[in-house]
Amino acid sequence: MENLFENMNSLNQTDITLGGFVLTICAALVLGAVLAITYRVKSHTTKSFVCTLAILPAVVSVVILMVSGSLGAGVAVAGTFSLVRFRSAPGTAKEIGAIFMAMAVGLSCGMGYMGAATVFTIIMCVVVLLYESVGFGKGNVSSLEKTLNITVPEDLDYSEIFDEIWEQYTTRVEMIRVKTTNLGSLNKLTYNITLKEKNTEKKLIDDLRCRNGNLEISMSAQVSEQMEL
């Protein structure tokens, strides 16, 4: 086991052998594929993200091989990687965590610690699958908690017009956003509500339509807005 975690490359090594280079890339690709498959099993994501996650360890490991022993080159590469954040759309916390795991695997492979990278990958994949299976960290959002969007005319006083409907169908109402639309002729109201009973969504929407002039109304499951880092 001690040999498993020994560094296969010298930190001051400047010459890279073809065999060591190929071994490093293959190991990084295999471990990256394991991470990508594990992430794909329990997550809804795009094909491009899964492919990127699979090859990212190999890319990072090659970079580490190239800058091994050069502090200046390492700092320059770190600065280059930081620019990627400003050239890409922000991802969810889960996606960013997966990217960091892939980079950690790539760093381990690039430094020559193949055994450590393998053990790390296995442990993290098991932990991710376990957390997803048991619903670790899942919020306590009830099926009765909804987000409601109501479009009303600009001249309609919406502060109290829906009070009777709220009292009849809901136990909690919180206005979280007011937004003008259609060149200011309409207002879009967003509420977080908790229904008193299940299967009352249609009756609630029908009553609201009588108050907002039959304009657009939408209802969805209540989801936390703080999903991104």
C-alpha positions in Angstrom: 0.0 0.0 0.0 2.9 2.4 0.7 4.2 1.9 -2.9 0.7 2.7 -4.2 1.0 6.3 -3.0 4.6 6.9 -4.0 5.2 9.7 -6.4 5.9 8.2 -9.9 7.5 11.4 -11.1 10.3 13.5 -9.6 9.2 17.0 -8.7 12.3 18.4 -10.4 12.0 16.2 -13.4 12.3 18.1 -16.7 12.4 15.2 -19.2 9.1 13.3 -19.6 9.3 9.8 -21.0 6.7 8.6 -23.6 5.6 5.7 -21.4 5.1 7.9 -18.3 3.2 10.5 -20.4 0.9 7.9 -21.9 0.3 6.2 -18.6 -0.6 9.5 -16.9 -3.1 10.4 -19.7 -4.7 7.0 -19.7 -5.1 6.9 -16.0 -6.6 10.4 -16.0 -9.0 9.5 -18.8 -10.2 6.4 -17.0 -10.7 8.1 -13.7 -12.4 11.0 -15.5 -14.8 8.6 -17.2 -15.7 7.1 -13.8 -16.4 10.5 -12.4 -18.5 11.5 -15.4 -20.5 8.3 -15.3 -21.1 8.6 -11.6 -22.3 12.2 -12.0 -24.6 11.3 -14.9 -26.3 8.4 -13.0 -28.0 10.7 -10.4 -28.0 14.0 -12.2 -29.8 15.7 -15.1 -27.2 17.3 -17.1 -26.1 17.9 -20.7 -23.9 15.7 -22.8 -21.3 18.4 -23.3 -20.9 18.8 -19.5 -20.4 15.0 -19.0 -17.8 14.9 -21.8 -16.0 17.9 -20.4 -16.0 16.3 -17.0 -14.5 13.1 -18.5 -11.6 14.7 -20.2 -10.8 17.5 -17.7 -8.5 15.3 -15.5 -6.4 14.4 -18.5 -6.1 18.1 -19.5 -5.1 19.1 -16.0 -2.6 16.3 -15.6 -0.9 17.3 -18.9 -0.7 20.9 -17.7 0.9 19.7 -14.4 3.4 17.6 -16.3 4.4 20.5 -18.5 4.9 23.0 -15.6 6.5 20.5 -13.1 9.4 22.2 -11.4 8.6 25.6 -12.7 7.0 27.9 -10.2 6.6 30.8 -12.6 4.9 28.6 -15.2 2.6 27.2 -12.5 1.5 30.6 -11.4 0.8 31.6 -15.0 -1.3 28.5 -15.6 -3.3 29.2 -12.4 -4.0 32.6 -13.7 -5.1 31.2 -17.1 -7.5 28.8 -15.4 -9.0 31.6 -13.4 -10.0 33.3 -16.6 -12.3 30.4 -17.5 -14.7 31.5 -14.8 -15.3 34.8 -16.6 -15.8 33.2 -20.1 -18.4 30.7 -19.1 -22.0 30.7 -17.7 -22.2 30.2 -14.0 -23.0 26.6 -13.0 -24.8 25.1 -10.1 -23.0 24.2 -6.9 -23.2 20.6 -7.8 -21.5 21.1 -11.2 -18.8 23.3 -9.8 -18.1 20.6 -7.2 -17.8 17.9 -9.9 -15.4 20.1 -11.8 -13.2 20.6 -8.7 -13.2 16.8 -8.2 -12.1 16.3 -11.8 -9.3 18.8 -11.3 -8.1 17.2 -8.1 -7.9 13.8 -10.0 -6.0 15.5 -12.8 -3.6 17.2 -10.4 -2.9 13.8 -8.6 -2.3 12.1 -11.9 -0.1 14.9 -13.2 2.0 14.8 -10.0 2.4 11.0 -10.4 0.2 9.8 -7.5 -1.9 7.4 -9.6 -2.8 5.3 -6.5 -4.0 8.3 -4.6 -6.1 9.5 -7.5 -7.7 6.1 -7.9 -8.6 5.8 -4.2 -9.9 9.4 -4.2 -12.1 8.7 -7.2 -13.6 5.6 -5.8 -14.3 7.2 -2.4 -15.9 10.3 -3.9 -18.0 8.3 -6.4 -19.3 6.1 -3.5 -20.0 9.2 -1.4 -21.8 11.0 -4.2 -24.0 8.0 -5.0 -24.8 7.5 -1.3 -25.7 11.1 -0.7 -28.0 11.1 -3.8 -29.6 7.8 -2.8 -30.5 8.9 0.8 -31.5 12.5 -0.3 -28.8 14.1 1.8 -29.2 17.9 2.0 -32.7 17.8 0.3 -34.8 20.7 1.4 -38.1 20.3 3.3 -40.1 21.9 0.6 -43.7 20.5 0.7 -45.8 19.7 -2.3 -48.2 22.4 -1.0 -45.6 25.1 -1.3 -45.8 26.9 -4.7 -44.4 29.8 -6.6 -47.2 31.9 -8.2 -46.8 34.4 -11.0 -49.7 36.8 -11.7 -49.9 39.4 -14.4 -52.1 42.3 -13.6 -52.9 45.7 -15.4 -50.7 48.6 -14.4 -53.7 50.5 -12.9 -54.9 47.7 -10.7 -54.3 48.0 -7.0 -52.9 44.6 -6.2 -52.1 45.2 -2.5 -55.4 43.9 -1.2 -57.5 42.7 -4.2 -56.4 39.0 -3.7 -56.8 38.9 0.1 -60.1 37.0 0.1 -58.6 34.4 -2.2 -55.5 34.0 -0.1 -57.6 33.5 3.0 -59.7 30.8 1.2 -56.9 28.7 -0.4 -53.6 29.4 1.4 -52.0 29.3 4.8 -49.1 31.5 3.9 -48.5 34.2 1.3 -45.3 36.1 0.7 -44.8 38.6 -2.2 -41.2 38.3 -3.4 -41.1 40.3 -6.6 -42.9 43.0 -8.5 -41.8 43.6 -12.1 -43.2 45.8 -14.9 -43.6 44.3 -18.3 -45.1 45.2 -21.7 -43.6 48.7 -21.7 -45.0 49.4 -18.2 -48.6 48.6 -19.1 -48.6 45.4 -17.0 -47.2 44.3 -13.7 -45.9 40.8 -13.0 -46.3 39.7 -9.3 -44.4 36.8 -7.8 -45.6 35.1 -4.6 -44.5 32.2 -2.5 -47.6 30.5 -1.2 -48.5 27.5 0.9 -51.8 25.8 -0.1 -54.3 24.6 2.5 -55.2 21.4 0.6 -53.9 19.5 -2.4 -55.5 19.6 -5.8 -56.8 23.1 -5.3 -54.5 24.7 -7.9 -57.1 25.0 -10.6 -59.7 26.5 -8.4 -57.2 29.0 -7.1 -56.1 30.0 -10.6 -59.8 30.3 -11.8 -60.6 32.7 -8.9 -57.4 34.7 -9.6 -58.3 35.1 -13.3 -61.6 36.8 -12.3 -59.5 39.4 -10.4 -56.6 40.1 -12.8 -58.7 40.5 -16.0 -57.9 37.0 -17.3 -54.3 37.8 -17.9 -51.4 35.3 -17.6 -51.0 33.3 -14.4 -48.4 30.5 -13.8 -47.8 28.2 -10.9 -44.7 26.1 -10.2 -43.1 24.1 -7.4 -41.3 26.3 -5.0 -37.5 26.2 -5.5 -34.8 28.0 -3.7 -33.3 30.8 -5.8 -29.8 30.3 -4.3 -28.8 27.4 -6.5 -25.7 28.8 -7.9 -22.4 29.7 -6.2 
